[in-house]
Amino acid sequence: MSSVTLSPASTTSPGHPSVFYRNRTRSTKTIHPKCRTRFRAKPLRAALVEEARPRALPPVRGNNNINGVVSSIVPASKSREDDIQAEAKALARASNASVYSPELLKLNYASRPFKVLRRTLQILVGLGSFGLKLWIDQLQGQLVQNRRSRAVELRETFTRLGPTFVKLGQGLSTRPDLCPPEFLEELSELQDALPTFPDAEAFACIEKELGVPLDSIYSSISTSPIAAASLGQVYKAKLKYSGQLVAVKVQRPGIEEAIGLDFYLIRGLGLLINKYADIITSDVVALIDEFARRVYQELNYVQEGQNARRFKKLYADKEDVFVPDIFWDYTSGKVLTMEWVEGVKLNEQAIIEDPHPGNLLATPEGKLAFLDFGMMSETPEEARFAIIGHVVHMVNRDYEAMARDYYALDFLSPDVDVTPIVPALRNFFDDALNSTVLAASYPYFAKRLLTDPNPYLRDALIELLFKDGKLRWNRLENLLVQGKMDRDFAAKDALQPVLKLVLGPDGEELRSLVIKEAIRVTEAITIGTVIDTYNSIPGPLRSFLPNGNGIGTTGLSEVEMESMLELREQVLRIWGLLRASDNFDPSVLQPVIQVLQEPEARNLGGRVFGGITQRLAARLLQQVLRSPTPTTTLRAPTL
C-alpha cells in the first residue's frame, strides 16, 4: 500500500510492531441524516480513573477551536490524567453526534415527499426485480440451480442500495438459519469489498473534525484506504510526533442522511405491518427502533473508542487477547485513530463459522486481536452463567434442559410452557453441534462448569450429571475430557468445589445421591477385581472355585455384571484423566484431604462404608440361598 509523506519524519519509530488492520463497521443497523439531535458531553465517570494502564499517546495541546472546543496537536505526558483529559476533549468534539429519534425523522422527511418517493422507487425497483426473479425461478423449478447467481445479484443489489442494506446483508451473512450457503458466502463479501469514497473527502473530514491540517498529525498516510466498510473506510498512517503506526477510520460523507431516510421508510413499513399483518405477532416497529438505535450509536466513533477502552480493561488479564489502544487526541465523532495491528483475518483461515470474522485478527505472536467495537453491550453475570449452562446442555443434547434455560436467560416468561419447542430444538441443533466454533469453545465452558463455585453453575452441574438418582459417568468423563483441553484447567479446581458442595449445609439431597453412587462404584471395583483375580488363576485350578467361574461368586447376572464392569471402566478412565492433568501432582490432593477431614465428610464416609457392607452382605446371602444353577462364563475385559 503506497503512502504520501506529509512532512519529513523527524522522529524515529519507537519500534512498536506494526499491525494489519482490516476494518468493517459491524452491525445490521442504520443511521439517520440531518435529523440529528445534539447531546451534551456527559461528565467523565470515576470509573475512567481506574483504567488499566496509561497509554503512550501523543495528546493534543494548542489553540484550535473545533466545534467550540479547544484542542491541540502537541506531544504531552503519558499520565492517566492526560489520557482522561484527551478522552474528554474527544467527547466534546463529538457533542453534535446524532442520536436516533423517530420524531425527528418524521419531522425531517414528512415535508420532503419527492425525496422520499425517489428513494422508495429505488428500493422497490432493486428488491422488487430480485424478488420477481426468485418467483420465476420457483415457477420453473430452478431455485436450487440458480441459487449462486441469485446470491451474487442480491449482494450487488444491497451494495447499490447503500449502507442500510449493506448492514442488512452483513447481518444475513452470519445467519445460516435464514440463508442457504451460497447466499452466506456472497453476502460475507459485504464485510470488506465495498466501494470507497474519494480520498480527498476523507482527508478533508479528518482536518475538519480534528481542526488542524493533516500534516500536523501524520508524517505519512496511505494514499488510498486499506479497507472500506458500510459506515466508513480505514487508512494506515504514521503519527508525526511519535512515529507510531495507526489505523484511521473515517466516516462516509452523508451517511446520516442516507441511513436516516432509509429508517424513516422502514419504520413506516413496520407501522403498516403492525396494523394489518395479524400473522406477525411481534412488535415490528420496536424491533426496527432498537436496530436503528444501535446503528446510530455506531456512528459515534468516540463511543466506539470508549467501548474499546472498556473491553481492554475487562480482558486485561487475558494474555492471548489483544485490544488496540485508542488515540483520543486524534479521535472525534467521525474520525477514530487506533493502534495499528498486524495479523491475518480469521476468515482467511479455516475458521469460517465465526460471526463477523472480519473483525478479528490472528497476530504473529499468536494473540487474538479485536478490531471493531462499534456495537458492544454487556451481559449481566446471571445471563453469562446461564449461557455456560445452555452450551453444555446443547453439547450433551439435553434439549429439555435447553428449553428451560430460556427462563434463566429471560427470553421467556416462567409461565410459558416450553415443552412444544423441544422437538424444534432437537431438529435444529442435532446438525449445528458439528460447528467448528462450538467445538473450539466447549473446553472453556466445560472447565467453568467443573471449577466455578457460582451457585447457578453448581446447580447446572448437578442437573447435568445426575438423573433418576444415578450419576451419568459418561457426561462427567466428557466434561473432564473437554475441560482438560483448556490450558487453565486444574484437577484440584474440579475436585475441591464439588466436595464442598456435597458436604455443605444444603447438600443433604446430593449426599444421598453420592452415597448411592459411591456404593455402586465400590461394588463395581470390588467385583471387577474379583473377576480379574479369577481370570489370572490357571485354568485347571478354576474347577475348585464355586460354580466354576468368576461370576458365580458374585451372585450377579450377566447383564448386571456387564453394567458393573462398564461402570468400573468409566471410573478408572476418569481417574486417569485427573491424574493426567498437567497440574496434577500429589500436593493437588492436599486441599481435598483437608475437606475430607471435616466432620460431615467423616460421617459421609461412615454412611458409604455401612452401605457397602450391607450391599456385599446381601449379595453373599443371596449367593448362599441361591440354588446352584449352570451359568455361562463371562470373561471380563482386560483393563
N, C-alpha and C positions, 0 to 999 in steps of 0.2 A: 504494500500500500504506500503510494507516494505521499509526501507531506510538503507543506510550504513552510519555509523558515520565515518567521515574523520578525525576529530580531536576533542578533548574534547571541548564541548561547554562552553567557558569561559565567555560568556555573557548571560545575561538573556533576555528573549523575551520582546520586548517593548510593548507587549500586542496588537499589531495590529491584527485585525481579519484575520484569515487565509482564503484563498479563493480557491474554487474548480475551477481549470482552465481546461477547455476542449478545446483543440485547433484543428482546421482544417485549413490548409492553403487554403484559399478560392480563387477560381477563376476557369476559364476554359482556362487555358493557359499553355504554356510550356516553357522549357528552353533550353539553348544551352550549349554544353560541353566545350571542350578545346578551341574552337574558342572564346576566350574571349578578348575583348578589354579593356584596362585599362583607367580609367578616374581618374583625379586628384581630390582630395577632394576639393570641392568648398568652398570658404570663407563663413563663417557664416554671414547670413544677420542680419541686425539690428533688424529685427523682433524677433529674438531669445531673445533679451533683454526684450521684452515685455511679457515674459512667465508669466502664471497665478500666480504661487507661487513657491518658492524654494522647492525642494524636499529633504527629509531627506535621501540622498543617501550616501552609503559608497564609495566615489570616490577613484580613484586609484592614488597612488603615489609610485614611485620606479624607478628602472633602468632596466626594462625588455624590450629588443628590440624585437618588433613584427613587422615584415614586414618593418623594418627600422624606426619604430616609437617607441618612448619611452613611456611605460605605467607603471602602478603601481597597487599595491593592498594594500593600507593603508587608513584607515579612514580619512576623511577630513572634512572641514567645510561644512555647509549646504547652503552656499550663492548661489545666482543665477549665479554668475561668475564661481564658481566651477562647477556647473552643465553644463554651456555652454562649459567650457573647456573640461569636460568629454565627451560631445557630439562631440566636435571637434576631440578628440582622437579616438572616435569610428568611425567617418568618415574616419580618416586616416587609421584605421585598415581595413576598407572596400574599400580602394582605388583600390584594384585589382579585385573588383566585376565585373562580366561580364555584358555586355550590348548586346542587340540583334543586330546582323549585318548579313543580308543575304549574303553579300560579303564574310565575314569571314567563314560563314557556308559552302559556296561553296568551298572556298579555303581549308578548313579543310577536307571535305568529298569527294570532287571530285577525290582525289587521293587515296581513300580507298575503292575501289569498292567491295571488299569481305565483309567488314563490312556493307556497305550499302545494299548489296544483302542479307546478312543474316538477317538483321533487316526487310527488305522488305518482305522476306518469312515468318517471324514470324507474321507480321501484316496481311498478306494475308491469312495465314492459320487460324489465330484466328478469324478475322472478316469474312473471306470467308466461314468458316464452319458454323458460326452463320447465315449468310445470306442465305446459302443453306437450313438450317433447316426452316427458315421463308418461303422460297419459296415452300418447300414441304408442310408445314402447309397450305399455301394458296391453293395449288393444291388440297389438301384433305379436304378443308373447315374446318380446325381445328385451325385457327388463334386465335380465342377467347378462345377455350378450353385450348390451350397450352400457353396462354399468361403469366401466372405466372411462369411456368418452364422456358420459354424463357427469362423472365426478370432476373431470377436467373443466367442463363447462360451468359447473357450479362454482368451482374455485375462481375462475375468470370472472364470473358474474359478481361474486362477492367483492373481488378486487375493484371492479369498475364502479360498484355502488358505494365504495368508500369505507371509512374507518368503522362505522357502526356495524356494517355487515362483515367486515374483516374480523371484528371482535366476535361476532356470532359464529363465523366459520372456525375461528380458533377454539371456541368452546366446543363446537361439534367435533373437532378433530380429536378430542380426548374422550369421546363418548361412544365406545363400541357397542353399548346397549341401544344406541339410536341409529348409528350409521354402519353400512357394510364396510368391509376392509378397504375396498377401492376408494371410497369416499374419505375414510380416515387418512389414508396415505396422501391423497391430493390436498385435502384441507390442511394437513400438517405443514405443507409448504407455505401457508399463510403466516407461519410463525417468523419467517425471515425474508422470504422472497417477495418483498413489497416494493412498489415504485418509490423512488426517493423524490424529495423536493429540492429545488435549487440550493446549492451550497451558499450562494450569496445571501439568500433569505435566512439560512441557518446562522451564518456569521453575523448578520445584522441583528438577529434575535438575541444572540449572546451579548453583543455590545449594548443593546437597549436594556436588557434585563439586568446586566451587571453594572451598567453605567460607565464603562471605560472602554477604550479601544482594545481590539483583540490582541495587539502586540504588547499590551501592558500586562496581559495574563499569561500568554503562552509564548515560548520561544519557537515552537513549531506546532502545526496542526495538520492532520491529513487533509488532502485536497478533495477527498470525497468520503462519504460515510462508509464505515466498515460494517454497518448493519442498519436496516430500515425496519421499523415496526409500525403498527397501526396508528400509534399516537405520536411517534417521533422517530428520529434517527440518531445514530451514535457516531462520534468522531474520536479518533485517537490523537492525543495531544501531549505536549511536554510543558509542565509548568515552568514559567520563566525564572522564578526565584528559588526553586529547589531542584529543578531538573527531573522531577518525578513524573513518570508516565501516568496519564489519567484517561479515563473514558468520559466523554462529554456527551450527554444526551440532550437533544434539543427538540422541543415540541413542534409539531407540524403547524404551520400558519393556518388560521381559520378553522382549526379543529373544533373549537367550541361551537361555532356557528353550524358546522356540518352535523355534528352529533346532536346538538340541541334540536334542530329541525327534525331529524330522524326520530328522536324520542317523542317529540310532540305528535308525530304521525302514529308511532307505535302505541303510544298511550291512548290516542283516540280510538285505535283499533281495539285495544283492551277494554275500553268502556263499552264498545258495541258487543264484544264477546260476553262481558259480564251481564249485559242487559238481555241479550237474545239467545245466547248459546247455552241452553239449560243442561246440555250433556256435559259441559265443563263445570265442575263444582268448585274449583279453586278460584281465589280472587286474583284474576289475571293482572289487574291494574296494580295491586300490591306487589306482585312479583316483578312487574316492569319497573315500579318505583324503586324497589330495592336494588335491582340490577343497575338502573341509571345512577342511583346514589353512589354505588361503588365505583362506577366509571368516572364520575366527576371527582371523586377522591383521588383517583389515579392520575387525573390531570394536574394535580398539585404536586410538583416534584419535591418540594420541601417536605411534604408529608411522607413521600416515598423515602426520602433520606432519613426521616425520623423512624420510619418502620425498620430501615436497615440498621440504625443505631440500636434500636430495641432488640432486634433479632440477634445482633452481635453480642449484646450483653447477656441475653438468655443462653446463648450457646458458647460462652467464653470458655467453659470447661471442656469443650469437645475439641481435642487436638486435630481431629480429622475433618473438621468443618472450617471453611474459610469464608469470611464475610468482608467484602471490601470496605475500606474507610470512606467516609463522605467528607468532601472538602467544602465546608459550609460557606467559606468566603467567596466561592465561585458557584454557588447554588442559589436558585430562585424558583419561583413558581413554574417557570418554563424551561429552566436550564438546570441540569443535575450533573455535578462533577464528582466522580468517584474513582477510587483506586483501580488501576488497570490490572486485569487478571489474565494470566496466560494459562491455557489448557485446551482440552478437547471437549467439545459438546457431547453430552451423553447420547443424543440421538444420532451421533456419527459413529457410535459403537454398537454393541449387541443389545443394549437395553433400549427397547423401543416401546415399552408399555407404560413408562412413567409419564404422568401428566405433565405437559409442557416441558419436555426435556431441553428445549432451547434456553431455559432459564438456569441451567446447571452446567458446570464445567468440572471435568476431572483434571486437576492440576498436575504438573510434573512431579510434585512432591507426594502425590497420592491423596491429596485432600479433595473434598467435595466443596466447590465454590458456588455460592448462591449469588445471583446477579440481579434479579428483578424483585422489587419489594413494593410495587405499585399497589397491589392488593394483598393485604395481610390482616388477619384477625386472630385474636387469642381465644383458645378453647379453655373453658373452666376445668379445674382439676377433676371434678367428678366426671365430666364428659371424657376426659383423657383416659381415666381408668376404665370407663365403660367401653371405650374404643378398643383398649387392650383385650378386655374380655370378649368383645364382639369378634375380633380377629381370631382369637383362639377357638371360639365356638365355630367359626366358619371353617377353619382348617380341619377341625375334628368332625365336620359335617353334622354338628348338633344344631339343626335348623330350628327346633323348638326353642332352644336357649337363645338363638339369634333373634328370633321374633320377640322374645321377652326383653332383649336388650334395647329395643326401641322405646321401652318405657324409661329406662335409665338415661338414654340419650335425649329424652324429651321430644322424640319425634311423634309419639302417640300418647294419648291420654290413658291413664291406668284403667279407665272403664271400657276401653276398646278391646274387643276380642281379637287376638292375633292368630288364632287357630287357622282361619282361612288363608292366611298368607304363607303358611309353612310350605305347602306344595310349590308355590311360586318361587320361594327362596331356593328350594331344592332343585327345581328345574334350571334356575339361572346359575347358581353358584357351583353346581356339580362340574360345569365346564370352566368356570372362572378360576377354580382352585389350581389350575395349571399355570397361573400367572407367574412370570419371572419375578416381578416386583414383590408379590406376596411371598414367594419362596425366599427371597433375599431378606425381607423384613421380619419374617416369623421368628428367627432366633432371638431377636431383641424382645419381642412380645413374650416368648416363652420364658426368657430369663426374668423379665419383670414379674410375670405371674408366679414364678417359683421363689423369688427372693424379696419382693417388695412387701413390707409389713402392713401396707394400707388395708384397712378392714374390707373395703369393697373387693380388692383383689384376693384377699384371703377367702372371702365367701365364694368368689368366682372359681378359685382353685378347688375348693371342696366340692362345689357343684359339678365341676368338670371331672373330678377323679372318682367320686362316689356315686353309685347308682344302685338302688334296691338293696342298700346295706352292704354292698361289696365295693372294694377298690378296683377301679379299672386300670390294671397294671400296664396295659398296652398304652394308655394315654399318658401315664406317668413316664414310661420309657420314652415315648415320643417327645414329651416336653424336655426331658433331660438331653436327648439327642440333639434337639434343636437349640436348647439353651446353651449347650456346650460349644455351639458354633459361634456364639457371641464371645468376643475376646475378654470381656469383663466378667464372665461367669465364674463364680467360685462355689465349690461344693459346700463350704461351710455356710455360705449365704443362703443356700437352698435348704439345709438341714435345720439350722437353729430356729428360724421363724416358724417353721411347721411344728416343731416340738413345743415352742412357746404357746402356739395356738392350741395344740392338743391339751396342754397342761394348764391352760388359763382358766379363770373362773367361769367363763362361758363355754367351756369346751366339753361339757359332760356328754352331750349327744355325740360329738365327734369321738370322744374317748371310747364310747361303746362300740362305735364302728371300728376304731383302731384295734381294740381288744379282739374283736371277732376276726379281723384280718390278720393280726399277729398270731392268733391261734392257728388259722389256716396255713399261714406261711411256715410256722414252726413245724406243723404236722407234715406239710409238703416236703420240707427239707429233711425231716427225720425219715419219712418213708422213702424219699429218694436215696438217702444214704443207705437204708436197708437194702434197697434194690441194687445199688452199686456194689455193696458188700456181697450180696448173693451172686451177682454176675462175676465177681472176682474169684469165687470158690471154684476149684476144679470140678469138672462135670461129674466124675464118679462120686464125689463127696456130697453132691446136692441131693442124692437119693435119701440121705439121712435126715433132711430137713422136712418139717411138716408140710404135707401136700406136695412136696417135691418141687416147689417153685417159690419165688420171692413174694408173689402176690398173696399166696396162701397165708403167710404170717401176718398180713396186714388186715385181712378181712374186707378188702375193697374189691369192687367190681372192676372190670377192665375200663369202663367209661370213667369211673371215679379216679382210677389210677392215672389215666391219660391226662385228666384235668389237673391232678396234683403235680405230675411231672412237668406239665406245661407251666404251671404257676412257679415251680421251683426254677425253671429255666429263665423266666422273666425276672424273677427276683435277683438271681445271680447276674444276669445281664445288667440290671440296674445298678447293682453294687459295683460291677466292673466299670460302668460309666462314671460313677462317683470317684472311684479310685483313679481312673484315667484322667480326671480333670487336671488341667495344667496347674491349678492352685492347690491340689490335694497333697497333703503330707500328714504325718501323724499328729502334728500340732493342730491341724484343722479340727480334729475331733475333741480338742480340749474344751471349747465352749459348749459343745454338745454334752460332754461328760458332766460338766457343771450343771447343766439343765437337768440331766438325769438324776442328779443327787438331791434334787428338791423333793420335799415330802410327797407331793402329788405324783411325781414320777415313780417313786418307790412303791406307792400304793397301786399305781397303774401296772408296774411290773409284777406285783403280787397277784393282781387280778388276771394278768396274762398267764402267769405260771399256773395258777389254780385252774384256769380254763383248759390249758394244755393237758394238765394231769387228768382232769375229768374226761377230756376227749380221748386220750390214749387208753384210760381205764375202760371207757365204754367200748372202744374198739376191741380191747383184749377180751372183755366179757362176751362181746358179740362173737368173737372167734371161738371162744371156749364152748359157747352154746350152739354154735352152728354145726349142723350135721356135715360130716365130710362129704364133699361132692367133687367130682372131677372138674378141674378148671384148666383153661388153656394157659400156656406160658406167655407172659409179656416180657419182652426184653427191653429194659429201659435204655433209651439212647445215651450214648456216651457224651458227657458234658465237658 
